[in-house]
Amino acid sequence: MPALRAGIIGAGFIGGVHAYAVRASGGVVTQVADHSPEAAAHAAVRLGAQSGAESAEALIASDDVDVVHICTPNDTHYDLALAAMQAGKAVICEKPLAISAERAALLAQTAEATGAVTAVPFVYRFYPSVREARHRISSGQAGDLWMLHGSYLQDWLSGSQETNWRVDPARGGGSRAFGDIGVHWCDVMEFTTGHRITRLVSRMSQAYASRAGTDGGSVVGTEDGATVMFETDRGATGSVVASQVSLGRKNRLWFSFDGTEAAYVFDQELPDSLWIGGRSSSQIVPRGPDTFAAGGGADYSRLPAGHPQGYQDSFTAFMADAYAAVSGPRPEGLPSFSDGHRAAVITEAVLASAAKDSWVEVPS
């Protein structure tokens, strides 16, 4: 079968991650679009693409693109994803799908109506240790899960002089820390445990009321951190903290899923093991095809134990499943636009709770 042809819109950090994962999954990057044709031509060289596109619209309309990758600022996702589906393309769109849950729902509905193959890079699902925890929990080894807690901590916006388009709600959406990284934690929790958040209460925090800008300073319209308590449809309670101003923490997605028979702990800054807690003893199980179970983490362990697998490996595993879905049956666990809509729904509930200073229901 001929290699699938990718067109990548947006040539920043995440565009490069997509390009590497496409090639590692057997695809070819035919075109890249950026903010100008000149920038796209330079990006094509850097990302290993065959050519730079004149525009995002030209890339979507091109006959030599099978899969459109949307790696642009958040406020552009909806229009680009909709146009790509209407053009008959498969679409891989960074989250959030849109800066409102209503528009995210429209994209999910369009995907279902058109039969478009879609995916959202909730790539933390693809760590072997996460898959192993999911396998053991689903097989009953945890007993009854009753407490689900954790955090996702970064420090890339830890100084008041640091800024980014995400700080502007018009471009990034109403939530930054939770909408950018907290949703990753929630997706991992719901995917791994099978629980769904039904109610929550949240508080938003700012380390800085203003940040450096082109005019010498700009008011910050989104949170630096979010704290959320929640309840699930299976009777568990939990909490998650998301922060982009936690010094020394670069990308620490951490969870502890506590059951009556066992607890499972994963740390993305130490991703090659799964901590399993028991009453009489605890163990640290190293990641590997021989140490994890078939149907669990072994299926995504590409290297022998002791050879690290990290973020790019998990992204490549996601991409391999996404491209497999374009060519054949959809692999179980591949996040779709419906999962992207779910993330938008939870984000809006977090914002609503913080605004009302009360518990809110999370639509199913």
Secondary structure, 3 states (H helix, E strand, C coil): CCCCEEEEECCCHHHHHHHHHHHHCCCEEEEEECCCHHHHHHHHHHHCCCEECCCHHHHHHCCCCCEEEECCCHHHHHHHHHHHHHCCCEEEECCCCCCCHHHHHHHHHHHHHHCCCEECCCHHHHCHHHHHHHHHHHCCCCCCEEEEEEEEECCCCCCCCCCCHHHCHHHHCCCCHHHHHHHHHHHHHHHHHCCCEEEEEEEEECCCCEECCCCCCEECCCCCEEEEEEEECCCCEEEEEEECCCCCCCCEEEEEEEECCCEEEEECCCCCEEEEECCCCEEEEECCCCCCCCCCHHHHCCCCCCCCCCHHHHHHHHHHHHHHHHHCCCCCCCCCHHHHHHHHHHHHHHHHHHHHCCCEECCC
